[in-house]
């Protein structure tokens, strides 16, 4: 095939592939293809946990207003969110394209904007935050992601820090490790790297019946087959029924353990601190609010539940004792009667604040 013919052959593949991969990357798929509606989202802001917070309970809320009088439009937020596009990212497969909005901003590198003090403090510690969509900040405005909260909390404590949000939706821990390697190879050096994982590694295994692959790997296979053999691209799919959930869960945890070892080796070689946080999901919260009970009953949540619970049970029983610098946050919202989750894996802006505060305190980000 000539180069010109190959280029034309790729066009329909990429046009079809982009929205298919995006839909099931753990974002819209997490809520079964739905997004919040005025009927499902309370139109009120909650009291801040402290004076530095303007976070919103269901962030962003329909009809909510921040303390400075800014009207927050959930419809506008989700319109911006659904307008985001992906680009190819070498080795890691995808990152979002640059975007400028009222609530969501992404730079030319594909990184979500993070709140940092202006002017930047001298001799600041550089903190890189890696993870999937929960770290990227689905459902949160730029200034209310976990990374932004970490920066705000440290600034409030007088700790000079510059925080970067390297998270990307749908990424599993292996993709995060690759992203870290590429930054280090470019001669960039952090002081601290935080990995925030769990649900995507479990979800990908449930989706494909194999541990350790990026989400929607079958789309990459279909794309290659279409170009090389003329096969049609298959729609987003799930694995056939998984008979041995426990064995697959073991593979998920073992691969995460291996990634932990490799990231820790990089930390020793390149002189930074590595911290590993196991994220909460709706299945680890008790009690669930009435709204959260609805989210937990949705089709995609039920699909993910069995595998996620198996992986999380195994991780909780082994990883805290086996892995250095590992922190299990899976039960951090246990006993909270209010609504924290906006689907089975993403949380509110105030939830992000609580995660960030726990990270600052338990990971020693303000200094030991």
Residue pairs with C-beta under 8 A, 6 or more apart in sequence:
1 9
6 227
9 226
9 227
10 227
13 223
13 226
13 227
13 233
14 223
16 233
17 219
17 223
17 233
18 85
18 86
20 216
20 219
20 233
20 235
20 236
21 86
21 94
21 216
21 219
21 236
22 28
22 86
23 29
23 33
23 236
24 207
24 215
24 216
24 236
25 94
25 133
25 169
25 170
25 215
25 216
26 132
26 133
26 169
26 170
26 199
26 200
26 203
26 215
26 345
27 133
27 138
27 169
27 170
28 34
28 35
28 82
29 300
30 133
30 138
30 300
30 301
30 343
30 344
30 345
30 346
31 295
31 298
31 300
31 342
31 343
31 344
32 298
32 299
32 300
32 301
33 300
34 298
35 78
35 82
36 58
36 62
36 74
36 78
36 342
38 62
38 63
38 74
40 291
40 294
41 58
41 61
41 62
41 74
42 57
42 58
42 61
43 61
43 62
43 63
43 64
44 57
44 61
44 63
44 64
45 56
45 57
45 61
45 64
45 65
45 66
46 55
46 56
46 57
46 350
48 54
48 55
48 67
49 55
49 350
49 353
49 354
52 152
52 153
52 156
53 350
53 353
54 66
54 67
54 68
54 144
55 144
55 348
55 349
55 350
55 352
55 353
56 64
56 66
56 72
56 144
56 348
56 349
56 350
57 338
57 339
57 348
57 349
57 350
58 64
58 74
58 139
58 339
58 342
58 348
59 72
59 139
59 140
59 141
59 144
59 342
59 348
59 349
59 350
60 72
60 73
60 74
60 76
60 77
60 103
60 139
60 141
61 72
61 74
62 73
62 74
62 75
64 71
64 72
64 74
65 71
65 72
66 72
72 141
76 102
76 103
77 103
77 104
77 141
80 99
80 101
80 102
80 103
80 104
81 104
81 138
83 99
83 101
84 96
84 97
84 99
84 104
84 106
85 96
85 97
85 99
86 94
86 95
86 96
86 97
87 94
87 95
87 96
87 97
87 110
88 94
89 95
89 110
89 168
90 182
91 178
91 182
92 168
92 171
92 175
92 178
92 179
92 182
93 175
93 214
93 220
94 168
94 170
95 109
95 110
95 168
96 106
96 110
96 168
96 169
97 106
97 110
98 106
98 107
98 108
98 110
99 105
99 106
103 141
103 142
104 112
104 141
104 142
105 112
105 113
105 142
106 112
106 113
107 113
110 168
111 164
111 165
111 166
112 136
112 137
112 142
112 145
112 147
112 165
112 167
113 142
113 165
114 142
114 145
114 147
114 148
114 151
114 163
114 164
114 165
115 142
115 143
115 148
115 151
115 152
116 151
116 161
116 162
116 163
117 151
117 155
120 162
121 160
121 161
121 162
122 160
123 160
124 160
124 161
124 162
125 159
125 160
125 161
125 162
125 191
125 192
126 161
126 162
126 164
126 189
126 190
126 191
126 192
127 150
127 151
127 161
127 162
127 163
127 164
127 190
127 191
127 192
127 193
127 194
127 365
128 164
128 166
128 180
128 183
128 190
128 192
128 193
128 194
129 135
129 146
129 147
129 150
129 163
129 164
129 165
129 166
129 167
129 194
129 196
130 166
130 167
130 171
130 176
130 179
130 180
130 193
130 194
130 195
130 196
131 146
131 167
131 171
131 176
131 194
131 195
131 196
131 197
131 279
132 167
132 168
132 169
132 170
132 171
132 172
132 196
132 197
132 199
132 200
133 167
133 168
133 169
133 170
133 200
133 345
133 346
134 146
134 167
134 196
134 199
134 279
134 345
134 346
134 347
135 145
135 146
135 147
135 165
135 167
135 196
136 145
136 165
136 167
136 168
136 169
137 144
137 145
137 146
137 147
137 148
137 165
137 167
137 352
138 169
138 342
138 346
139 342
139 346
139 347
139 348
139 349
140 348
140 349
140 352
141 349
142 148
143 152
144 349
144 352
144 353
145 165
145 352
146 165
146 196
146 352
146 355
146 356
146 359
147 163
147 164
147 165
147 167
147 356
148 163
148 165
149 352
149 353
149 355
149 356
149 357
150 161
150 163
150 356
150 359
150 360
150 365
151 161
151 162
151 163
152 356
153 356
153 357
153 360
154 160
154 161
154 163
154 360
154 365
154 366
155 161
157 360
157 366
159 365
159 366
159 367
161 365
166 176
166 179
166 180
166 183
167 196
168 175
168 179
170 200
170 214
170 215
170 216
171 179
171 200
171 214
172 197
172 200
172 201
172 204
172 212
172 213
172 214
172 215
173 195
173 197
173 200
173 201
173 255
173 256
173 259
174 212
174 214
174 255
174 259
175 214
176 195
176 197
176 259
177 259
177 262
177 263
180 193
180 263
180 266
181 266
183 190
184 266
184 270
189 270
189 271
189 272
190 272
191 272
191 273
192 272
192 273
192 274
192 275
192 363
192 365
193 263
193 267
193 272
193 273
193 274
193 275
194 275
194 276
194 277
194 359
194 363
195 263
195 274
195 275
195 276
195 277
196 277
196 279
197 256
197 276
197 277
197 278
197 279
198 278
198 279
198 281
198 311
198 312
198 315
198 330
199 279
199 281
199 304
199 308
199 345
200 215
201 211
201 212
201 252
201 255
201 256
201 311
202 249
202 252
202 304
202 307
202 308
202 310
202 311
202 312
203 215
203 304
203 307
203 308
203 345
204 211
204 212
204 213
204 214
204 215
204 217
205 211
205 212
205 248
205 249
205 251
205 252
205 307
205 311
206 238
206 239
206 242
206 303
206 304
206 306
206 307
206 308
207 215
207 216
207 238
207 239
208 215
208 217
208 218
208 238
208 239
209 239
209 240
209 242
209 248
210 217
210 239
210 248
210 251
211 248
211 251
211 252
211 254
211 255
212 251
212 252
212 255
214 220
216 236
218 234
218 237
219 233
219 234
219 236
222 231
222 232
222 233
222 234
223 233
225 231
226 232
226 233
238 303
242 248
242 307
245 306
245 307
245 310
246 310
248 307
248 310
249 307
249 310
249 311
249 313
249 314
250 314
252 311
253 311
253 314
253 315
253 318
253 319
256 315
256 319
257 319
257 322
257 323
260 276
260 323
260 326
263 274
263 276
264 274
264 324
264 325
266 274
267 273
267 274
273 325
274 325
275 325
275 327
275 359
275 363
276 323
276 325
276 326
276 327
277 326
277 327
277 329
277 359
277 363
278 312
278 315
278 316
278 319
278 326
278 327
278 328
278 329
278 330
279 329
279 330
279 355
280 329
280 330
280 331
280 332
280 333
280 347
280 355
281 308
281 312
281 330
281 344
281 345
282 288
282 292
282 295
282 296
282 301
282 341
282 343
282 344
282 345
283 296
283 305
283 308
283 309
283 312
283 344
284 312
284 330
284 331
284 333
284 334
285 292
285 331
285 333
285 334
285 336
285 340
285 341
286 334
286 335
287 335
287 337
288 296
289 337
289 338
289 339
289 340
291 339
292 339
292 340
292 341
295 301
295 341
295 342
295 343
295 344
296 302
296 305
296 344
298 343
298 344
300 344
301 343
301 344
304 344
305 344
312 330
315 328
315 330
316 328
316 330
319 326
319 328
320 326
320 327
320 328
327 359
327 362
327 363
329 355
329 358
332 354
332 355
332 358
333 340
333 347
333 351
333 354
339 348
340 347
340 348
340 350
340 351
341 347
341 348
341 351
342 348
347 355
359 365
360 366
